[in-house]
Amino acid sequence: MKKLNLGSGTECLDDWINIDNSFNARLAKSPRLRYLLFKLNFLSKKHYDVDWADHIHKIMIHDVSKKLPFDNESIDYIYSSHLIEHLNKEVGEKLLQECFRVLKKGGLFRLIIPDLELFANNYIKEITDTQNSMDNTDFLMSERFLDQLNMSEKTRIPLIIKILHPEHKWMYDQYSLTALLTSCGFTAIRKMSYKEGDCPDIELLDNRPEESLYLEASK
């Protein structure tokens, strides 16, 4: 059985193929450079203390905007958490097409993203609450909303921070992502809950339940 974790970060399980192309992962392959950036204060102690060393040997560095390095219908399960939103819409669609290509018939794809609908509902609620309050002088709600979406352009943030935490390039809700998965050929698309579903090891892999949408789809 072959299981593929796309955008694994440090959530690497031994019996999964873990793929990551983040700056953090690539930097972990060069511990001396990583240490130098830390000493030069380009890398914060918070980021430096993340224990990549115990995981990096389990990670395959690969750019998911390129063709996945697997044969047609060779993967039983695909898991991807908080990755596709960092790709523009066209590249994200190509990645899902690649996932469909490498997934076996009857295989399962679990896809987790920041939930645009959840963020939008919270934004509207904040507007309504402000309008109903005596103090309606808070004009920064839209900026906070964009900050939560990680889509606001912050020109004064140091380049190294932007590299370590790349902004989102597209956002999805249940309906748009379901339509996209359907267009790529997936079937039986259903909304799941945190650590609930048919994908193996989700009790170890799932994270960020306060902001995430969980979908599973079949081929």
N, C-alpha and C positions, 0 to 999 in steps of 0.2 A: 504494500500500500504506500503510495506517494502522496505526501501532504505538503502544500506550498504556502508559506507565510510571506506575503508581499508587504514591504515596509515594516519589517519586524522590529526595528529598534533593538532594545535589549531584551525583548520578549522572545527569546530563542529557546525552543525546545529541541532536544536531541534528535527526535525522530521526525522533525520537520525540515524542509528545505527553506532556509531563512534568507530572504533577499532584502538588501537595503542599499541605497545609494546616497544616503544623507551625508552631509559634511562631517557630522559626528562619527559615522561609521567609517568613512574613509580616513578621517584623522586618527581613529583608533588603530588603524593599520600602521601608523607612523608614531609610535609612542614618544620618540625624541622630539619630533616637531610639536606634538601635543603638549609636552612638558615645557618646551620653549615658549609657546604661545601663552601658557599659564603664567610663566615667570615674567613675561612681558605685559601681563595684565590684559591680553587680548581674549583670554579664556578665563571666565570667572571660576572661583572655587566650587560653586554649585555645579557647573558643567564639568569641571575637572574631576569632581568626586564621583560622577556617574561611573559605575563599574563596568566599563566596556571591555576591559581586559579579559574577564571571565566569559565573554560572549562572542568576541570578534572572530574567533577561530571557527565559529559555527555559522558565520554570515558570508553569503556570496554577494560581492559588490556587483550590482548590475543596474543600469539605467532602464527603468520600466517604461520610458517613452520609446524604447527600442523593442524589437521583437524578443519575446521571452525565449530563453535558451532551452526549450523543451519540445519534444516531438508532439505531433497531434495526438490528442486523446491519451495522454500519458500520466495525467494527474488525477487522483481520486478526490482530493479536497483542496480548496483554495480558501485562505483566510486573509483578509486585508482590513486593517483598522487605521482610520485617519490618514489615508494616503492620497486618495483620488482627488480630494479638494485642493491639493497642492499642485495639481496639473491643470492646464487650461482645458476648456471643454472638449476640444477636438482630440487632444492627447489622451484625456480620460476615457473618451469613447473608444479609441484605439486600444487602450489597455484592457477594457472590458471585452473587446472583440478577441484579443489575445487570450484572455482567461477562458473564453468560450472555446477557443481553438484547442488549447492544451488540456482542457478538462475532459475526462472520460464521459461517455454516455451514462447517465445515471449518477454522475458526480455532483458534488455540492459546493456552492460558492457562498461564503459568509462575508458580507461587506458591511463595514461600520464606518459611519461618517458623522461629523457634527450636524445636528438636525436643524436645518434652516427654519422649518416651521416652528420649532420650539423657541428659537431665538426671536423670531418675528412676533410670536404671541407674547413673549415676555416684554418686548419693545412696546407693543400696543398697550399692554397692561400698564406699563410705566407711564405712557402718555396719558392714559385714562385716569390713573391715580393722581397724576400731577394736576390735570384739569379739574379734578374734583376736590383738590385740596385748597386751603387758603393761600398757600404759597405756590404760585405757578410761574416762578421766575427761573426755573431750571431749563436752560436752553441747550444743555450738553447731552441730552438723551441720544440724539442721533450719532454723536461722536462715540458714546459708550457702546451703542449698538454695533457700529462698524469695528470698534476695538474687539468686541466679543466675537465678531465674525472673522477677525484677523485679516481684514481686507482694507484697512485704512492705511494710507500712505504716510509714514512717519519719517520725514526726511532727515530728522536730527538724530535718529537712532544710529549708533555706530554700525559700520558695514558688517563687522564680525557677528553682531547680534542678529542682523537680518539673515546672514548665512546660516547661523545655528538654528534660527526659528523662521524659516521661510513663510511668507504670507500665503494665504489661501488665494487661489486663482479662480475658483468657481465653487458654488455652494448648491446643495441639493436638499430637497425634502423627499418624503416617502413617494410622492406621486411622480415627480420628475425622474427620480432614480429608478422607479419601477418601469416607467416608460422607456428609459434608456436601456435597462437590462433586457426588456422585452424586444427592443429593436435589435439587440445583439444576439437574440436567439434563445435567451434563458426562459424557462417556464417555472410554474409553481412558485412564483415570487411571493414571499410572505414576510410580514413584519414580525420580528421576534423581540424578546426582552433580554436584558443583561443576564448573561450566563444561562440563557435558555435557548435551546435549539438542537439541531441534529448534527452540527459540526463537532468533531472530537476536540477535547482539551479546552473548551471555551471557559471552563472554570479557572483555567490558568492564564488564558490569553485575553479575555475580555477586560476592558478598562473604561474609565471615564463615563460611568453611567449617567451622570448628571447632565450631560450635553449630547449624548449619542443617539443615533438611529441605527438599529440593527435589522438588516435584511438577510434572508437566505433565499437562494435561487438554485434551481436544478437545471441540468442539461438533459 
